[in-house]
Amino acid sequence: MPEHLRALIVILFISTIVFFVVGNSARKLLPEKGDYERRRNLWFAITLTAFLAHNFWIFMLLAGFMLAVASSSEKNKLSLVLFTLLIVPPIRNEIPGFAGIRYIFDMDYLRLIALVILLPAFLKQIGSQPRTRFLAATPDKLLLGYLLVNITLVFLVSSITGTARTSFLLFIDIFLPYAIASRLLRDTNDLSAAMFSYILGVTILAAIGFFEFSKRWLLYSTLDESWGLDWNYGSYLLRVESLRALATAGHAIAFGYAMAIGFCMLLGLKHRFQNKNVWIFMLCVLALGLASSYSRGPWAGAIAGSLVFFLTGAKKGKNLGKLILSGVILIPTALLTPLGEMLLEPVTVESGNYDYRQRLLEISLGVLLANPLFGAFDFIYSPVMQELKQGQGIIDIVNTYLAIGLGSGLVGLSLFTGFFLTIGYRLWRQIELQAGDNPAQGDVGRSLLATLACILVTIFTVSSITIIPILYYFVAGLAVSYVRLVTLNNHSKL
């Protein structure tokens, strides 16, 4: 039996167990009757199609049809999107061009979701109600500014065709996820359902990732070959002789990042679980998935997010005391056990990794200061940057902030960071204003603030590859939605 079919059997077995354990809770957390069953069946259908299609375009056609049919019966389309987002790896293939155009653009599963679900929802939503107007808030303007800067820089060095392609991809990859997540949700129940949908999807991946780590077998690693493609990601990566889990993320850091986001989100939804054992189960599975990534950046992000969650809200003083007490008890205990030693190994070994990151930061800052305002589109070819070439012959910009600064200068970097910091500040202010008034609602806001903190820490350690950027724009949109919905709810009570 081919390896990808054996992998399919294992994936279906693991996912069936997770669906069985969380099924009753999921039915209660998803507000519309039948949502859970439809999405579970869709998950199985898309997974089966991916492994049995044996052709990229056949899969895209069938998956697009299934997503369109599912979307037509969904009231909370964002919830559907977040659940289905990570079912298969974002393996890319070029759409062939015509009339002298070599190709239209690279297509993958994430862009399929954007075109089939997000774009129609956006077109329907434009101008429908005053509260859904786009570009009305400061974060909207900062994001638009960031996109315009990048489009202008591409226009200065590229053809009309290249500029049009870049503009379209920025629209579907960046603007659409943020716009839909920030405007489409009707109330806080929809928001919680959307967050839970993402958590459910990554809990399945966490269980798959833990299996990969335990059995040293990447279950999705041959999917691109079965489609007749050669993907740049999805390869076996080892750290201290342990296999780093990938699942559908394509890279261990991206996988850990997805787990950390789910973990931080889940912290704020405890009150919505009637069966707290299921909440604990999902939290533990996500923690195992995060550990299986063997990725320091997502670990640091999850810790930062957890601290933000526990140190905000009405009981921050009490929570601080609990954290200190837990640290005093758990840290020495962990260090004396094999588990603690295992988790510390990635931190204490591979000094060359730290040295590379330090050199990257030093050299990149020099290049950035030489082109401070708008960066340099060809920075990667700079003679000084060539010193960073690794054994594979590539220069790995393992820092999203550096990559943005080098490519679009301090102007682009300021707009990018300003976008997230503005959202984080508004979210924090909203949490503080309602501290004690509605603890359950406040917990959701705290978990979104924790997730933002987790993201901003993690992307300091990785470039924006595979699933990383679409997730931070979705989370930013969810945070904006939270502020909007809570503000509207408070005004309605006056």
N, C-alpha and C positions, 0 to 999 in steps of 0.2 A: 504494500500500500504506500503511495507517495507520502512524503513527510507532511505536506500541507493538509492532507486529508486526515492523517493521524492527529495533527494539531487541532483540526476542526472538532474532532470527537472530544478531545480534552476540554476545549473552550466551551462546547455545549454542555458538558458535564458540570464544569465549575459554575457557569452562569445559571444553570438550572438550580443548583444548590442555593445560590445567593437569592435568586428570585423566590424560591420556596420559603426561605427564612424571613425575608422582608415583605412578603406578599400582603399579609393582612394589614400591616402598618402602612404600606404604600397605598392601598385602597382608601384608607382614611385620610392620608395626607394629600392625595390628589383629589381636588374638589368635585370634578365631573365624573359621573358614573361611567364605568367602562374604560377610563383613561389608562389605568394600569394594565389591563389585559391587552388593549390595543398596542400600547408601547412595548410591552414584553414580546408580543408576537412580531412586531416590527423589528425589534432587536434581533430575534432569531432569524427572521426572513432576510435581513440585510447581511447578517453574518454568513448564512448559508449561501447566499448569492455571491458574496465576495470570494468564498473558497471554491465554489463550483463553477463559476462563470468561465474561468480560464482565458478571459480576455478583458482588458481594461474597459473598453468602450461598451461591451455588453453589460458589464457590471454597472457602469455609470448610467446607462439607459434604464436598466431594470430598477436600480436603486432610486433614480430620479422619479420614476413612475410611482414607486411605493411611497416615497416621501411626499409626493404631490397628493396622492390619495389620502394619506394619513393627515396631512395638513388641512385638507378640505373639511374634515370632521372635527377639527380641534378648535376649541375656543381660546385656549392659552397656547398660541403657536410658539412663543419663546420657550415655554416649558418643554414642548416637543423637541425643539432645536437643541436645547442644552442636554436633554437625555440622549439624543442620537448623535451628538457631535463627535464622540470619540469611539464609535463602534468599529471603524476600520482605520488603518493608517492613512495619512494624507499623501499617498503615493501620487506623483505627478506625471502627466504626459502632455505633450504639446498638441493643441488643436491645429491641424494643418491649415496653412494659409491658401490664398488664391490671388490672382492678378498681380503677381510680383511680390506679394507679402509672404515671407517664409513661414510664419506661423501666427495664429491669432493671439493666444496666450496659453500658459500652462494651466491645465485643469486638474483638480483633485477633488476628493470627497467633501472637504470643507467648503470649497467654492460651489460645489453642486448644491449643498444645503443653502448657501447664500442666494443662489439664483432661483432655486425651486421654492423656497419658503420665505426667506428674508426680503428679497426684492419685491415680490407681489404684495407682501404685508406692508412694506414701506410705501409703495405706490398707492395702496388703498388708504393709508393713514394720512397722507399729506393733506393738510388743510381740513381734515375732518372735524376737528374740534380745537378751540384755542389752546387747550392745555397740551396738545400734541405738536404744536409748532416747533419746528427745528430751528436751530441757531438763535434761540431766544436767551439762553443762559450763558454765563461766562465760560463754563467748560466747553460748550458747543463752539464758541468763538475761538477758543484756544486750539481746539482740535482742527477746526477749519483752517486756522492760520498755519498750523503745522503741515497740513496736507498741501496747502497752496505753496508754501516754501519749497516742499519737495517736488511738486509738479513744475514749478518755475526752474529749479535747478536742473531737472531732467530736460526741460525744454531748451535750456541754454547749450546742452551738449549732445542732444539726441535729435532724431528726425520727428516729423509730425506724427508718423505712425507710432514710433516709440513713445512719444509723449502721450498720445491717445491711449495706448495700451497701459502705460503706467497709471494714468488718471483713472481709468476704469478699474484696475486692480486695487488701487488705493480706496476707491469707493466701495467695492464689494468686500475687501479684506478688513478695512478699518472702520469706515463710516457706517456701513450697514449694521454690523454687530452692535456698535455703540448706540446708534439711533434707535434701533428696534428695542434693545434692552432698556433704554432710558425712557421710552415713550409708549410702548405697546401694552404694558401691564395696567389692569383696571383698578386693582386694589391690593392691599397687603397680603391677602390670601393668595392671589395670583403670584405675588412676589415669592412668598414662602414655597409655593408649589414649584416654581421655576428653580429655586435653589435646591429643593429636595430632588428634583428630576436630575439635575447635574450630579448631585451626591450619589444617587442610585446608580447612575451610569459609571461613575468612577469607582464605586465600591466593587462592581463586577470586575473592572480592570485591575483593582488592587489585589483581588483574589487571584486573578490570572498572573499578575506580576509576581506575587509571592510564590506561586507554583514555578514560574520561570526561574526565579532565584534559587529555590530549593532543589529543583531537578536539573538546573543548568541547561535549559532548553527554551529558546525563544520561539514562542508559538506562532508569531506572525512573520518570522524572518524570511520565509520562502514565498510569501504571498506575491511579492513583486515578480519573482521568477515565474510563478504560475500564470501571471498576466503577460509574460513576455517582455518585462521591463527590468531595468537595473536602477534601483533607487539608491540615492546617496546615503540614506539613513537605514536604521534597522539592523545594524551589524552587531555582532557579539562584542561586548566590552567587559573587561575584567578589572577588578580592583581587589588587591590583596587576595588573589586567587579565587575570588567569588564573582559569579556572574551577576552583572547589574541588570535588573529587570527593565524592560521597555514596553511590553504590551503593544498598544497601537500608537504610542507617542513618538516612536522613531529614534529617540535618544533617552538615555537614563536620566539626565537632568530634567528633560521635558516631562518624563513620566513622573518623577518625584515632585515636580512643580504642580502637575495636575492633581496628585494625591494631597499635597499640602493645601491647595485651594479647597478641595473637598473637605478636608479635616477642619480647617478654620470655619468654613460655612456651617458645618454640622454642629459646631459648638453652640451656635445660637438657636438651633431648632429643637433642643431637648424638650421644651415645654409642649411641642406639638406631637410628641410620641406618647400615645397612651401606654404602650408597652416599652418601658425604659430599657428593658433587656435588648430590644432590637436596636435602640440608639447606641447602647454600649457595644453591641456586636459590630455595627457599621463603623463606629469610631475605632475599634481595635483592628478591623480589617484594613481601614485606611492607614492606620499607623504602621501595620505590617507592610503594606504596599510602599509607603514612604521609606521605611527602613530598607526594603528590597532594592530600591533605586541606588543605594550606596552613593548618594549625591549630597555633598556638603551644603551646597547652596540652598536647595529645598529644605534641608533640615534646619538651617539657620532661619529661613523664611517662616517655617512652621513654628519655631520657637518664638520669633518676633511677633507673629500673628497671635499666638496664644497669650503672650504677655500683654499685647494691646487689648485683647478681649477681657482678660481678668483685671486689668488696671483701668477700665472705663466703666461707666454706669454708676448706679447708686451705691453699690457695695464694694467699691474699689479698695478702700482701706482694709476691709475684712479679707478680701481676696488676696491682697498683698501679703498679709500675715500668713494665709494658707500656703501661698507660693513659697515663701521663705521657709516655712516649716517643712513643706514637702521636699524642697531642695536639700535641706539639712539631713533629711532621712533617706531620700532616694538616691542622691548622687553617690555618697560613700558606699551604699549597698550595691549599686549598679557596678561601681568600679571594682568591687571584690568578686563579681560573678563573670562567667565566660561571656554572657551577653554584653556586659559593659565593655569588656575588652574588645569584642568583635565590633561594636559600634564606634569605639575610639580609634580603631585601626585606620580608617580612611582619613582621620584628622591628623594622625601622628606619622603617617608614611607619605610617600610620594612628594618629597620636598621639591622635586623638579617642577611639579605642578604649581606650587607657590612661587617659585623663582620665575617661571614663565609669566604668571599673572602680574608679578611686580614689574618685570621688564616691559610687558605690554602696557601697563599703566604709565610708566615713565616715558616710553617712546611715543605713545599715542598723545600724551599731553603736550609733548614737544611739537608734534605735527599739528595738533589742534591750535596751539598758540601761534603757529605760523600762518594759519588760515582761520582766524578767530570767529568772524561773523557768520559765514556760510559754509565753512569747511572746504573740502576738496573732493570732488566726485571720484577722482582717481587716486585717493590716498593710499589705496592698497598697493599701488605700484611705486610708491615713494621709496627711494633707495634705503632710507633709514628703516622703513617698515619691513624690508626684505630680511633684516636681521632676525625677524620673528618667525621665519619659516621653520616649520617642524619637519619631522621625519617623513610625513606623508606629502611634503611639498606644499602645504597650505599654511596660511596665516589665520589662526583662529582668534577672532575678536570675541573673547569670552566675557563680554560685558556690554549689555545693551546700551547703557548710557554712553560709553565710549564710541560704539558703532554709530549712534545717532549724532554725537558731537563731531566725529570725523567726517561724516557724510553731509551734514547740514549745519554745522557750526554751532556756536553758542545761541544763535537765534532759534534754530530748530530744537536744540536741547532744552532751551528755556520754555518753549511752547509745550514740548512733550512733558517735561516734569511739572510745569505749571498746571497742565490739564489734570494730572493725577493729584497733585497737592491741593488744588482748589476743591476738587471733589472730596478728598479726605477731610479737609477743614470743614466744609459744609456738613458732611456726615457727622463729624465729631460734635459740632455745634448743635445739631439736631438731637443727638443722643444726650447731650448734657441738658438741653432744655426740657426734655421729657423724662429725665432721670427720676425714677420712683413713681411716675404717673401711670405708666404702662410697661411693667417689667418685661412681659413677653415680647412686645413690639420692640422694646429697647434692646433685647437680646439679639434680635434679627439685625438691627443696625450695628451693634457691637461686632457681630460676626462678619458683616460686610467690611467694617473698618479694619478688623483683624486680617481679612483676606487681602485688602489693599496693601496693608503693611507687609504681609507675606510676599506679595508679588513684587513690591518695590525693592525688597531685600534680595529676593531670589534673582531677579534679572540683572543684578550687579555682577552675577557670577556666570552668566550665559548670554549668548546673542539670541536674538529673537528668531528662533528656528521652529520648524514644524508647527505644533499647536500653541506655542507660547504667546504670540501676539494676539490671536483671536480671543484667547481666554482673558487677557488683561483688559481688552476693550469690552467684552461682555460684562466683566465684573464692574468696570467703571460705569457702564450703563445701568446695572442693577443698583449701584449705590446712588446714582442720580434719581432713579425711580423711587427708591426708598424715601429720599428727602422730599420728593414731589408728593408722593402719596400720603406720607405722614403729615405734611404741611396742609394738604387739602382736607384731610381727616380732622385735624385740629381746628381749621377754619369753620368746618361744617358744624362743629360743636358750639361755636360762639353765638 
